[in-house]
């Protein structure tokens, strides 16, 4: 059937399964010399490590001091529920990737690489006489490059948003429900837009190559991507700027020890004032969840603020 499909040009002959996982290392540098020094130190530590198999990392104390200010984040095709604090943590997480892949698609993971073969050559191999006169138009190199940039931009936006979600995950119990709902809604919107965009690009590209659409239609679609598409990195960055209040709250919460200073559940504010008060200043926040589940009690506690 594929040989007689006027829109088909290639056939998938192989699929490489697995998962892409990337570690991002960030550090604020005061000058370019410091940038080069950090990059050089990371290169010395990471380059000798094998891509697969057992990776043994042996950092001396003097080496560890170079990376004390390093901020590390993970992103990729699989969910990473850990926040690495140092390079050793990153390598430990990487070792768990094969076991994490086992939970995806019966242990195969994600589709990473597709191997394509031209249908024309396939027909020659099977000595199949094509009954359809194919008019395959070449798409300009500039449009092809722009399409590649779009896919890279989608990946960048996805990584930025996932990094943001990973940053707030340890503190989600202390974030407003409205904020969490807004983040979930944006995530769903981003995923839907990503699937729709990929489908539109693929369909339109087939039509152009088959002579059923003009290249100008693709150019209009590409021109509108940055400004209008919810999955573009520009859209993601704009959303994250609008949610800067979440980031600021996380920065404040990081100054506390959750187990010691932050309480998820309380039944009475009087307990805090009488049991924990030691002449320190406490910021009390009556959560929306408490108001919903135990409205009478939460309302009663407000007398301590009158």
BALOBA-1460 file (C-alpha; in Angstrom, 3 decimals):
// residues 306
<rec num="1" residu="x" x="0.000" y="0.000" z="0.000"/>
<rec num="2" residu="x" x="2.838" y="2.394" z="0.808"/>
<rec num="3" residu="x" x="4.245" y="1.990" z="-2.710"/>
<rec num="4" residu="x" x="0.958" y="3.190" z="-4.158"/>
<rec num="5" residu="x" x="0.465" y="6.075" z="-1.715"/>
<rec num="6" residu="x" x="1.062" y="9.371" z="-3.561"/>
<rec num="7" residu="x" x="2.089" y="11.153" z="-0.345"/>
<rec num="8" residu="x" x="4.626" y="8.560" z="0.824"/>
<rec num="9" residu="x" x="8.308" y="9.003" z="-0.034"/>
<rec num="10" residu="x" x="10.121" y="6.823" z="2.518"/>
<rec num="11" residu="x" x="9.454" y="3.759" z="4.626"/>
<rec num="12" residu="x" x="10.601" y="3.177" z="8.205"/>
<rec num="13" residu="x" x="12.978" y="0.211" z="8.214"/>
<rec num="14" residu="x" x="14.221" y="0.462" z="11.755"/>
<rec num="15" residu="x" x="13.631" y="2.143" z="15.093"/>
<rec num="16" residu="x" x="16.170" y="2.728" z="17.824"/>
<rec num="17" residu="x" x="14.553" y="2.704" z="21.249"/>
<rec num="18" residu="x" x="15.834" y="4.137" z="24.493"/>
<rec num="19" residu="x" x="15.745" y="7.536" z="26.148"/>
<rec num="20" residu="x" x="17.561" y="10.846" z="26.066"/>
<rec num="21" residu="x" x="18.576" y="12.249" z="29.440"/>
<rec num="22" residu="x" x="20.588" y="15.443" z="29.787"/>
<rec num="23" residu="x" x="22.218" y="17.116" z="32.760"/>
<rec num="24" residu="x" x="22.474" y="20.903" z="32.731"/>
<rec num="25" residu="x" x="25.160" y="22.606" z="34.812"/>
<rec num="26" residu="x" x="24.772" y="26.310" z="35.569"/>
<rec num="27" residu="x" x="26.871" y="28.746" z="37.542"/>
<rec num="28" residu="x" x="26.878" y="32.526" z="37.685"/>
<rec num="29" residu="x" x="30.266" y="33.818" z="36.554"/>
<rec num="30" residu="x" x="31.609" y="37.321" z="37.046"/>
<rec num="31" residu="x" x="33.809" y="37.345" z="33.953"/>
<rec num="32" residu="x" x="34.761" y="35.329" z="30.884"/>
<rec num="33" residu="x" x="37.899" y="34.000" z="32.555"/>
<rec num="34" residu="x" x="35.788" y="32.394" z="35.265"/>
<rec num="35" residu="x" x="33.506" y="30.913" z="32.590"/>
<rec num="36" residu="x" x="36.477" y="29.257" z="30.905"/>
<rec num="37" residu="x" x="37.757" y="27.971" z="34.235"/>
<rec num="38" residu="x" x="34.415" y="26.330" z="35.126"/>
<rec num="39" residu="x" x="34.011" y="24.852" z="31.639"/>
<rec num="40" residu="x" x="37.537" y="23.479" z="31.763"/>
<rec num="41" residu="x" x="37.036" y="21.900" z="35.178"/>
<rec num="42" residu="x" x="33.770" y="20.259" z="34.085"/>
<rec num="43" residu="x" x="35.367" y="19.009" z="30.882"/>
<rec num="44" residu="x" x="38.226" y="17.394" z="32.784"/>
<rec num="45" residu="x" x="35.804" y="15.603" z="35.115"/>
<rec num="46" residu="x" x="33.105" y="14.539" z="32.638"/>
<rec num="47" residu="x" x="34.923" y="13.718" z="29.391"/>
<rec num="48" residu="x" x="36.741" y="10.605" z="30.681"/>
<rec num="49" residu="x" x="33.443" y="9.091" z="31.870"/>
<rec num="50" residu="x" x="31.922" y="6.348" z="29.678"/>
<rec num="51" residu="x" x="28.612" y="7.024" z="27.965"/>
<rec num="52" residu="x" x="27.214" y="3.653" z="29.025"/>
<rec num="53" residu="x" x="28.013" y="1.028" z="31.604"/>
<rec num="54" residu="x" x="29.435" y="1.601" z="35.039"/>
<rec num="55" residu="x" x="30.748" y="5.115" z="35.548"/>
<rec num="56" residu="x" x="33.053" y="5.635" z="38.490"/>
<rec num="57" residu="x" x="33.641" y="9.194" z="39.611"/>
<rec num="58" residu="x" x="36.456" y="9.950" z="42.026"/>
<rec num="59" residu="x" x="36.601" y="13.625" z="42.932"/>
<rec num="60" residu="x" x="39.201" y="14.937" z="45.310"/>
<rec num="61" residu="x" x="38.207" y="17.514" z="47.915"/>
<rec num="62" residu="x" x="40.009" y="20.240" z="45.992"/>
<rec num="63" residu="x" x="37.983" y="19.327" z="42.890"/>
<rec num="64" residu="x" x="34.700" y="19.331" z="44.797"/>
<rec num="65" residu="x" x="35.297" y="22.883" z="45.987"/>
<rec num="66" residu="x" x="35.284" y="24.069" z="42.359"/>
<rec num="67" residu="x" x="31.681" y="22.951" z="41.921"/>
<rec num="68" residu="x" x="30.131" y="24.133" z="45.189"/>
<rec num="69" residu="x" x="28.180" y="26.920" z="43.449"/>
<rec num="70" residu="x" x="27.096" y="24.722" z="40.564"/>
<rec num="71" residu="x" x="23.341" y="24.431" z="39.953"/>
<rec num="72" residu="x" x="22.348" y="21.125" z="38.386"/>
<rec num="73" residu="x" x="19.117" y="20.119" z="36.660"/>
<rec num="74" residu="x" x="18.035" y="17.037" z="34.717"/>
<rec num="75" residu="x" x="15.711" y="16.777" z="31.739"/>
<rec num="76" residu="x" x="14.846" y="14.176" z="29.149"/>
<rec num="77" residu="x" x="12.372" y="11.608" z="27.899"/>
<rec num="78" residu="x" x="11.808" y="9.957" z="31.274"/>
<rec num="79" residu="x" x="10.616" y="11.417" z="34.549"/>
<rec num="80" residu="x" x="13.406" y="12.051" z="37.038"/>
<rec num="81" residu="x" x="12.030" y="12.505" z="40.549"/>
<rec num="82" residu="x" x="15.368" y="13.428" z="42.100"/>
<rec num="83" residu="x" x="17.178" y="16.749" z="42.362"/>
<rec num="84" residu="x" x="20.940" y="16.119" z="42.123"/>
<rec num="85" residu="x" x="23.055" y="18.319" z="44.348"/>
<rec num="86" residu="x" x="26.450" y="17.450" z="42.883"/>
<rec num="87" residu="x" x="28.134" y="15.609" z="40.020"/>
<rec num="88" residu="x" x="28.198" y="12.342" z="41.978"/>
<rec num="89" residu="x" x="24.394" y="12.528" z="42.278"/>
<rec num="90" residu="x" x="24.097" y="13.067" z="38.516"/>
<rec num="91" residu="x" x="26.128" y="9.951" z="37.752"/>
<rec num="92" residu="x" x="24.132" y="7.954" z="40.301"/>
<rec num="93" residu="x" x="20.881" y="9.008" z="38.586"/>
<rec num="94" residu="x" x="22.325" y="8.177" z="35.154"/>
<rec num="95" residu="x" x="23.043" y="4.649" z="36.375"/>
<rec num="96" residu="x" x="19.327" y="4.225" z="37.131"/>
<rec num="97" residu="x" x="18.207" y="5.232" z="33.617"/>
<rec num="98" residu="x" x="18.156" y="1.637" z="32.238"/>
<rec num="99" residu="x" x="15.906" y="0.501" z="35.088"/>
<rec num="100" residu="x" x="13.623" y="3.521" z="34.604"/>
<rec num="101" residu="x" x="13.278" y="2.725" z="30.895"/>
<rec num="102" residu="x" x="11.870" y="-0.697" z="31.797"/>
<rec num="103" residu="x" x="8.589" y="0.966" z="32.785"/>
<rec num="104" residu="x" x="8.102" y="2.521" z="29.323"/>
<rec num="105" residu="x" x="6.642" y="0.646" z="26.346"/>
<rec num="106" residu="x" x="7.314" y="-2.797" z="27.799"/>
<rec num="107" residu="x" x="10.914" y="-1.944" z="28.576"/>
<rec num="108" residu="x" x="11.789" y="-0.489" z="25.174"/>
<rec num="109" residu="x" x="11.659" y="3.162" z="26.215"/>
<rec num="110" residu="x" x="10.952" y="5.975" z="23.771"/>
<rec num="111" residu="x" x="11.433" y="6.059" z="20.002"/>
<rec num="112" residu="x" x="14.769" y="7.844" z="19.679"/>
<rec num="113" residu="x" x="15.890" y="7.342" z="16.060"/>
<rec num="114" residu="x" x="13.975" y="6.298" z="12.930"/>
<rec num="115" residu="x" x="15.810" y="4.669" z="10.030"/>
<rec num="116" residu="x" x="14.223" y="5.670" z="6.696"/>
<rec num="117" residu="x" x="14.623" y="4.114" z="3.264"/>
<rec num="118" residu="x" x="13.420" y="5.660" z="-0.047"/>
<rec num="119" residu="x" x="10.328" y="3.982" z="-1.481"/>
<rec num="120" residu="x" x="11.745" y="4.358" z="-4.964"/>
<rec num="121" residu="x" x="14.688" y="2.123" z="-4.114"/>
<rec num="122" residu="x" x="12.401" y="-0.232" z="-2.231"/>
<rec num="123" residu="x" x="10.317" y="-0.608" z="-5.383"/>
<rec num="124" residu="x" x="13.452" y="-1.349" z="-7.398"/>
<rec num="125" residu="x" x="14.461" y="-4.068" z="-4.945"/>
<rec num="126" residu="x" x="11.103" y="-5.805" z="-5.249"/>
<rec num="127" residu="x" x="10.883" y="-4.988" z="-8.960"/>
<rec num="128" residu="x" x="7.580" y="-3.294" z="-8.300"/>
<rec num="129" residu="x" x="6.257" y="-1.117" z="-11.089"/>
<rec num="130" residu="x" x="4.886" y="2.058" z="-9.618"/>
<rec num="131" residu="x" x="1.482" y="2.825" z="-11.077"/>
<rec num="132" residu="x" x="1.406" y="6.400" z="-9.787"/>
<rec num="133" residu="x" x="3.350" y="9.177" z="-11.396"/>
<rec num="134" residu="x" x="5.001" y="10.838" z="-8.440"/>
<rec num="135" residu="x" x="5.586" y="14.547" z="-8.524"/>
<rec num="136" residu="x" x="7.963" y="15.099" z="-5.635"/>
<rec num="137" residu="x" x="8.871" y="18.724" z="-5.211"/>
<rec num="138" residu="x" x="11.976" y="19.684" z="-3.344"/>
<rec num="139" residu="x" x="11.396" y="21.968" z="-0.388"/>
<rec num="140" residu="x" x="13.818" y="24.877" z="-0.216"/>
<rec num="141" residu="x" x="16.819" y="24.472" z="2.057"/>
<rec num="142" residu="x" x="15.821" y="27.539" z="4.073"/>
<rec num="143" residu="x" x="12.411" y="26.077" z="4.934"/>
<rec num="144" residu="x" x="13.990" y="22.756" z="5.903"/>
<rec num="145" residu="x" x="16.403" y="24.568" z="8.228"/>
<rec num="146" residu="x" x="13.537" y="26.543" z="9.764"/>
<rec num="147" residu="x" x="11.558" y="23.341" z="10.365"/>
<rec num="148" residu="x" x="14.585" y="21.835" z="12.103"/>
<rec num="149" residu="x" x="14.852" y="24.992" z="14.213"/>
<rec num="150" residu="x" x="11.180" y="24.649" z="15.172"/>
<rec num="151" residu="x" x="11.693" y="21.109" z="16.464"/>
<rec num="152" residu="x" x="14.782" y="22.229" z="18.368"/>
<rec num="153" residu="x" x="12.837" y="25.163" z="19.811"/>
<rec num="154" residu="x" x="10.024" y="22.844" z="20.935"/>
<rec num="155" residu="x" x="12.588" y="20.656" z="22.678"/>
<rec num="156" residu="x" x="14.162" y="23.707" z="24.340"/>
<rec num="157" residu="x" x="10.799" y="24.977" z="25.591"/>
<rec num="158" residu="x" x="9.911" y="21.520" z="26.899"/>
<rec num="159" residu="x" x="13.220" y="21.299" z="28.756"/>
<rec num="160" residu="x" x="12.797" y="24.748" z="30.323"/>
<rec num="161" residu="x" x="9.283" y="23.967" z="31.508"/>
<rec num="162" residu="x" x="10.278" y="20.563" z="32.905"/>
<rec num="163" residu="x" x="13.228" y="22.172" z="34.687"/>
<rec num="164" residu="x" x="10.806" y="24.652" z="36.254"/>
<rec num="165" residu="x" x="8.468" y="21.845" z="37.366"/>
<rec num="166" residu="x" x="11.383" y="19.883" z="38.829"/>
<rec num="167" residu="x" x="12.485" y="22.962" z="40.760"/>
<rec num="168" residu="x" x="9.116" y="23.471" z="42.442"/>
<rec num="169" residu="x" x="8.249" y="19.784" z="42.970"/>
<rec num="170" residu="x" x="9.896" y="19.530" z="46.435"/>
<rec num="171" residu="x" x="7.843" y="22.568" z="47.521"/>
<rec num="172" residu="x" x="4.487" y="21.845" z="45.877"/>
<rec num="173" residu="x" x="2.801" y="21.328" z="49.270"/>
<rec num="174" residu="x" x="3.557" y="24.952" z="50.128"/>
<rec num="175" residu="x" x="2.289" y="26.478" z="46.878"/>
<rec num="176" residu="x" x="-1.208" y="27.811" z="46.283"/>
<rec num="177" residu="x" x="-3.640" y="25.410" z="44.626"/>
<rec num="178" residu="x" x="-4.429" y="28.073" z="42.016"/>
<rec num="179" residu="x" x="-0.748" y="28.223" z="41.110"/>
<rec num="180" residu="x" x="-0.520" y="24.442" z="40.804"/>
<rec num="181" residu="x" x="-3.648" y="24.350" z="38.638"/>
<rec num="182" residu="x" x="-2.210" y="27.031" z="36.347"/>
<rec num="183" residu="x" x="1.001" y="25.022" z="35.926"/>
<rec num="184" residu="x" x="-0.894" y="21.809" z="35.156"/>
<rec num="185" residu="x" x="-3.069" y="23.650" z="32.648"/>
<rec num="186" residu="x" x="-0.017" y="25.132" z="30.928"/>
<rec num="187" residu="x" x="1.658" y="21.726" z="30.799"/>
<rec num="188" residu="x" x="-1.425" y="20.179" z="29.170"/>
<rec num="189" residu="x" x="-1.641" y="23.093" z="26.735"/>
<rec num="190" residu="x" x="2.038" y="22.762" z="25.848"/>
<rec num="191" residu="x" x="1.797" y="19.011" z="25.207"/>
<rec num="192" residu="x" x="-1.325" y="19.396" z="23.046"/>
<rec num="193" residu="x" x="0.292" y="22.213" z="21.053"/>
<rec num="194" residu="x" x="3.457" y="20.154" z="20.541"/>
<rec num="195" residu="x" x="1.517" y="17.201" z="19.114"/>
<rec num="196" residu="x" x="-0.620" y="19.480" z="16.938"/>
<rec num="197" residu="x" x="2.404" y="21.383" z="15.602"/>
<rec num="198" residu="x" x="4.298" y="18.221" z="14.718"/>
<rec num="199" residu="x" x="1.231" y="16.856" z="12.924"/>
<rec num="200" residu="x" x="0.660" y="20.110" z="11.013"/>
<rec num="201" residu="x" x="4.294" y="20.338" z="9.905"/>
<rec num="202" residu="x" x="4.354" y="16.709" z="8.807"/>
<rec num="203" residu="x" x="1.054" y="16.913" z="6.914"/>
<rec num="204" residu="x" x="1.889" y="20.192" z="5.194"/>
<rec num="205" residu="x" x="5.354" y="18.976" z="4.227"/>
<rec num="206" residu="x" x="3.830" y="15.920" z="2.558"/>
<rec num="207" residu="x" x="1.349" y="18.098" z="0.669"/>
<rec num="208" residu="x" x="4.097" y="20.427" z="-0.561"/>
<rec num="209" residu="x" x="6.227" y="17.522" z="-1.754"/>
<rec num="210" residu="x" x="3.181" y="16.023" z="-3.459"/>
<rec num="211" residu="x" x="2.297" y="19.286" z="-5.196"/>
<rec num="212" residu="x" x="-0.914" y="19.743" z="-3.204"/>
<rec num="213" residu="x" x="0.192" y="22.863" z="-1.304"/>
<rec num="214" residu="x" x="2.471" y="25.833" z="-1.802"/>
<rec num="215" residu="x" x="5.613" y="26.461" z="0.189"/>
<rec num="216" residu="x" x="4.200" y="29.832" z="1.248"/>
<rec num="217" residu="x" x="1.719" y="28.001" z="3.507"/>
<rec num="218" residu="x" x="4.620" y="26.454" z="5.394"/>
<rec num="219" residu="x" x="6.306" y="29.849" z="5.680"/>
<rec num="220" residu="x" x="3.167" y="31.358" z="7.250"/>
<rec num="221" residu="x" x="2.980" y="28.492" z="9.726"/>
<rec num="222" residu="x" x="6.633" y="28.963" z="10.656"/>
<rec num="223" residu="x" x="6.308" y="32.752" z="10.920"/>
<rec num="224" residu="x" x="3.506" y="32.443" z="13.483"/>
<rec num="225" residu="x" x="5.248" y="29.827" z="15.610"/>
<rec num="226" residu="x" x="7.275" y="31.992" z="18.012"/>
<rec num="227" residu="x" x="4.520" y="34.489" z="18.785"/>
<rec num="228" residu="x" x="1.402" y="32.318" z="18.785"/>
<rec num="229" residu="x" x="2.360" y="28.720" z="19.527"/>
<rec num="230" residu="x" x="2.035" y="27.696" z="23.216"/>
<rec num="231" residu="x" x="4.876" y="25.174" z="22.901"/>
<rec num="232" residu="x" x="7.476" y="27.636" z="21.585"/>
<rec num="233" residu="x" x="10.331" y="28.498" z="23.909"/>
<rec num="234" residu="x" x="9.300" y="32.165" z="23.667"/>
<rec num="235" residu="x" x="5.816" y="31.292" z="24.930"/>
<rec num="236" residu="x" x="7.266" y="29.169" z="27.733"/>
<rec num="237" residu="x" x="9.642" y="31.955" z="28.789"/>
<rec num="238" residu="x" x="6.784" y="34.463" z="28.774"/>
<rec num="239" residu="x" x="4.697" y="32.154" z="30.965"/>
<rec num="240" residu="x" x="7.577" y="31.620" z="33.401"/>
<rec num="241" residu="x" x="8.082" y="35.381" z="33.683"/>
<rec num="242" residu="x" x="4.393" y="35.767" z="34.485"/>
<rec num="243" residu="x" x="4.779" y="33.096" z="37.190"/>
<rec num="244" residu="x" x="7.813" y="34.751" z="38.717"/>
<rec num="245" residu="x" x="5.894" y="34.931" z="42.004"/>
<rec num="246" residu="x" x="6.164" y="31.129" z="42.206"/>
<rec num="247" residu="x" x="9.917" y="31.286" z="41.667"/>
<rec num="248" residu="x" x="10.304" y="34.004" z="44.287"/>
<rec num="249" residu="x" x="8.372" y="31.961" z="46.818"/>
<rec num="250" residu="x" x="10.533" y="28.914" z="46.101"/>
<rec num="251" residu="x" x="13.645" y="31.034" z="46.662"/>
<rec num="252" residu="x" x="12.289" y="32.055" z="50.068"/>
<rec num="253" residu="x" x="11.333" y="28.482" z="50.990"/>
<rec num="254" residu="x" x="14.823" y="27.234" z="50.141"/>
<rec num="255" residu="x" x="16.115" y="29.160" z="53.151"/>
<rec num="256" residu="x" x="14.135" y="26.817" z="55.406"/>
<rec num="257" residu="x" x="14.538" y="23.176" z="56.315"/>
<rec num="258" residu="x" x="11.186" y="21.551" z="55.407"/>
<rec num="259" residu="x" x="11.321" y="18.898" z="58.136"/>
<rec num="260" residu="x" x="12.234" y="21.414" z="60.818"/>
<rec num="261" residu="x" x="10.686" y="24.738" z="59.865"/>
<rec num="262" residu="x" x="7.746" y="23.972" z="57.568"/>
<rec num="263" residu="x" x="4.595" y="22.176" z="58.667"/>
<rec num="264" residu="x" x="2.268" y="20.507" z="56.169"/>
<rec num="265" residu="x" x="-0.529" y="19.816" z="58.623"/>
<rec num="266" residu="x" x="-1.648" y="21.579" z="61.789"/>
<rec num="267" residu="x" x="-4.927" y="21.530" z="63.675"/>
<rec num="268" residu="x" x="-4.465" y="24.679" z="65.727"/>
<rec num="269" residu="x" x="-2.359" y="27.813" z="65.443"/>
<rec num="270" residu="x" x="-2.341" y="27.857" z="69.225"/>
<rec num="271" residu="x" x="-0.106" y="24.771" z="69.045"/>
<rec num="272" residu="x" x="2.498" y="26.747" z="67.131"/>
<rec num="273" residu="x" x="2.377" y="29.746" z="69.424"/>
<rec num="274" residu="x" x="2.549" y="27.734" z="72.623"/>
<rec num="275" residu="x" x="4.668" y="24.775" z="71.554"/>
<rec num="276" residu="x" x="7.107" y="26.225" z="69.054"/>
<rec num="277" residu="x" x="7.322" y="29.907" z="69.892"/>
<rec num="278" residu="x" x="10.792" y="30.760" z="71.152"/>
<rec num="279" residu="x" x="10.853" y="34.507" z="70.532"/>
<rec num="280" residu="x" x="11.429" y="33.933" z="66.819"/>
<rec num="281" residu="x" x="9.230" y="35.436" z="64.129"/>
<rec num="282" residu="x" x="6.882" y="33.018" z="62.326"/>
<rec num="283" residu="x" x="5.079" y="33.631" z="59.041"/>
<rec num="284" residu="x" x="1.754" y="31.805" z="59.217"/>
<rec num="285" residu="x" x="-0.086" y="30.913" z="56.035"/>
<rec num="286" residu="x" x="-3.577" y="29.406" z="56.226"/>
<rec num="287" residu="x" x="-3.706" y="27.125" z="53.192"/>
<rec num="288" residu="x" x="-6.669" y="26.869" z="50.858"/>
<rec num="289" residu="x" x="-6.702" y="23.104" z="51.362"/>
<rec num="290" residu="x" x="-7.182" y="23.587" z="55.098"/>
<rec num="291" residu="x" x="-9.987" y="26.069" z="54.501"/>
<rec num="292" residu="x" x="-11.717" y="23.588" z="52.183"/>
<rec num="293" residu="x" x="-11.364" y="20.450" z="54.305"/>
<rec num="294" residu="x" x="-11.793" y="22.017" z="57.734"/>
<rec num="295" residu="x" x="-13.416" y="25.384" z="57.173"/>
<rec num="296" residu="x" x="-14.864" y="25.828" z="60.664"/>
<rec num="297" residu="x" x="-11.561" y="25.122" z="62.364"/>
<rec num="298" residu="x" x="-9.519" y="27.303" z="60.013"/>
<rec num="299" residu="x" x="-11.958" y="30.182" z="60.519"/>
<rec num="300" residu="x" x="-11.721" y="29.740" z="64.283"/>
<rec num="301" residu="x" x="-7.936" y="30.083" z="64.148"/>
<rec num="302" residu="x" x="-8.223" y="33.545" z="62.637"/>
<rec num="303" residu="x" x="-8.952" y="34.912" z="66.101"/>
<rec num="304" residu="x" x="-5.220" y="34.757" z="66.779"/>
<rec num="305" residu="x" x="-4.745" y="37.501" z="64.193"/>
<rec num="306" residu="x" x="-7.325" y="39.914" z="65.620"/>
